[in-house]
Amino acid sequence: MKHYVCTGECGGVAETPGVCSVTTCSNYDHELVECNCTDGKHSTVLKKCENCGKICDGNCDVDTFKPELPA
């Protein structure tokens, strides 16, 4: 079933196209992305960060993962 997902950290889901309405989300007021998954995981739309495991587009705020800092 077609649905629409926020790719920000809120991970909001809607039945109709629109924008993210969660004011604390980094994708607030950005378009939701169409998804057709049937398992509710939205794996074709949402990708977890390789650094922290959260949905953050690789721009996580975990200091140890910032390239400018030594590991």
Phi and psi in degrees as GROMACS dihedral restraints (atoms count N, CA, C in turn):
[ dihedral_restraints ]
;  ai    aj    ak    al  type     phi  dphi    fc
    3     4     5     6     1   -68.7    20    10
    4     5     6     7     1   134.2    20    10
    6     7     8     9     1  -149.0    20    10
    7     8     9    10     1   176.3    20    10
    9    10    11    12     1  -129.0    20    10
   10    11    12    13     1   134.1    20    10
   12    13    14    15     1  -124.1    20    10
   13    14    15    16     1   141.1    20    10
   15    16    17    18     1   -82.6    20    10
   16    17    18    19     1   131.5    20    10
   18    19    20    21     1   -90.6    20    10
   19    20    21    22     1     5.4    20    10
   21    22    23    24     1   -82.2    20    10
   22    23    24    25     1  -177.7    20    10
   24    25    26    27     1   -67.1    20    10
   25    26    27    28     1   -16.5    20    10
   27    28    29    30     1   -73.5    20    10
   28    29    30    31     1   -29.7    20    10
   30    31    32    33     1    62.7    20    10
   31    32    33    34     1    27.1    20    10
   33    34    35    36     1   -60.1    20    10
   34    35    36    37     1   151.1    20    10
   36    37    38    39     1  -129.4    20    10
   37    38    39    40     1   138.2    20    10
   39    40    41    42     1  -135.3    20    10
   40    41    42    43     1   155.5    20    10
   42    43    44    45     1   -83.5    20    10
   43    44    45    46     1   -16.9    20    10
   45    46    47    48     1  -126.6    20    10
   46    47    48    49     1   155.4    20    10
   48    49    50    51     1   -60.9    20    10
   49    50    51    52     1   153.6    20    10
   51    52    53    54     1   172.7    20    10
   52    53    54    55     1  -157.0    20    10
   54    55    56    57     1  -123.8    20    10
   55    56    57    58     1   160.2    20    10
   57    58    59    60     1   -67.2    20    10
   58    59    60    61     1   132.8    20    10
   60    61    62    63     1  -110.2    20    10
   61    62    63    64     1     8.2    20    10
   63    64    65    66     1   -87.1    20    10
   64    65    66    67     1   108.4    20    10
   66    67    68    69     1   -63.3    20    10
   67    68    69    70     1   -22.1    20    10
   69    70    71    72     1   -90.8    20    10
   70    71    72    73     1    -1.4    20    10
   72    73    74    75     1   -85.0    20    10
   73    74    75    76     1   143.5    20    10
   75    76    77    78     1   -66.2    20    10
   76    77    78    79     1   -17.9    20    10
   78    79    80    81     1  -104.1    20    10
   79    80    81    82     1    21.3    20    10
   81    82    83    84     1   -52.7    20    10
   82    83    84    85     1   131.0    20    10
   84    85    86    87     1    70.2    20    10
   85    86    87    88     1    10.6    20    10
   87    88    89    90     1   -94.9    20    10
   88    89    90    91     1   153.5    20    10
   90    91    92    93     1   -60.9    20    10
   91    92    93    94     1   141.2    20    10
   93    94    95    96     1   -76.3    20    10
   94    95    96    97     1   152.7    20    10
   96    97    98    99     1  -103.5    20    10
   97    98    99   100     1   133.8    20    10
   99   100   101   102     1   -65.9    20    10
  100   101   102   103     1   137.4    20    10
  102   103   104   105     1  -139.1    20    10
  103   104   105   106     1   143.7    20    10
  105   106   107   108     1  -121.8    20    10
  106   107   108   109     1    19.4    20    10
  108   109   110   111     1   -66.1    20    10
  109   110   111   112     1   157.2    20    10
  111   112   113   114     1  -113.1    20    10
  112   113   114   115     1    -6.5    20    10
  114   115   116   117     1  -101.2    20    10
  115   116   117   118     1    -1.9    20    10
  117   118   119   120     1    77.0    20    10
  118   119   120   121     1     6.0    20    10
  120   121   122   123     1   -92.3    20    10
  121   122   123   124     1   -17.6    20    10
  123   124   125   126     1    54.4    20    10
  124   125   126   127     1    35.4    20    10
  126   127   128   129     1   -65.1    20    10
  127   128   129   130     1   -20.9    20    10
  129   130   131   132     1   -81.6    20    10
  130   131   132   133     1   -15.1    20    10
  132   133   134   135     1  -108.8    20    10
  133   134   135   136     1   -44.6    20    10
  135   136   137   138     1  -100.2    20    10
  136   137   138   139     1   128.1    20    10
  138   139   140   141     1  -119.8    20    10
  139   140   141   142     1   132.4    20    10
  141   142   143   144     1   -79.5    20    10
  142   143   144   145     1   145.6    20    10
  144   145   146   147     1   -62.9    20    10
  145   146   147   148     1   135.6    20    10
  147   148   149   150     1   -69.2    20    10
  148   149   150   151     1   -22.0    20    10
  150   151   152   153     1   -85.3    20    10
  151   152   153   154     1   -52.0    20    10
  153   154   155   156     1  -113.1    20    10
  154   155   156   157     1   -10.2    20    10
  156   157   158   159     1    82.8    20    10
  157   158   159   160     1     2.0    20    10
  159   160   161   162     1  -101.1    20    10
  160   161   162   163     1   173.3    20    10
  162   163   164   165     1   -88.6    20    10
  163   164   165   166     1    95.1    20    10
  165   166   167   168     1  -141.1    20    10
  166   167   168   169     1     9.6    20    10
  168   169   170   171     1    58.9    20    10
  169   170   171   172     1    25.4    20    10
  171   172   173   174     1    78.6    20    10
  172   173   174   175     1     0.2    20    10
  174   175   176   177     1  -102.8    20    10
  175   176   177   178     1    42.0    20    10
  177   178   179   180     1   -67.8    20    10
  178   179   180   181     1   160.1    20    10
  180   181   182   183     1   -99.9    20    10
  181   182   183   184     1    20.7    20    10
  183   184   185   186     1   -80.9    20    10
  184   185   186   187     1   108.7    20    10
  186   187   188   189     1   -52.8    20    10
  187   188   189   190     1   -38.3    20    10
  189   190   191   192     1   -67.0    20    10
  190   191   192   193     1   -14.1    20    10
  192   193   194   195     1   -99.2    20    10
  193   194   195   196     1    -6.0    20    10
  195   196   197   198     1   -72.3    20    10
  196   197   198   199     1   126.9    20    10
  198   199   200   201     1   -59.7    20    10
  199   200   201   202     1   -26.1    20    10
  201   202   203   204     1   -78.5    20    10
  202   203   204   205     1    -8.7    20    10
  204   205   206   207     1  -104.0    20    10
  205   206   207   208     1   143.7    20    10
  207   208   209   210     1   -69.1    20    10
  208   209   210   211     1   148.7    20    10
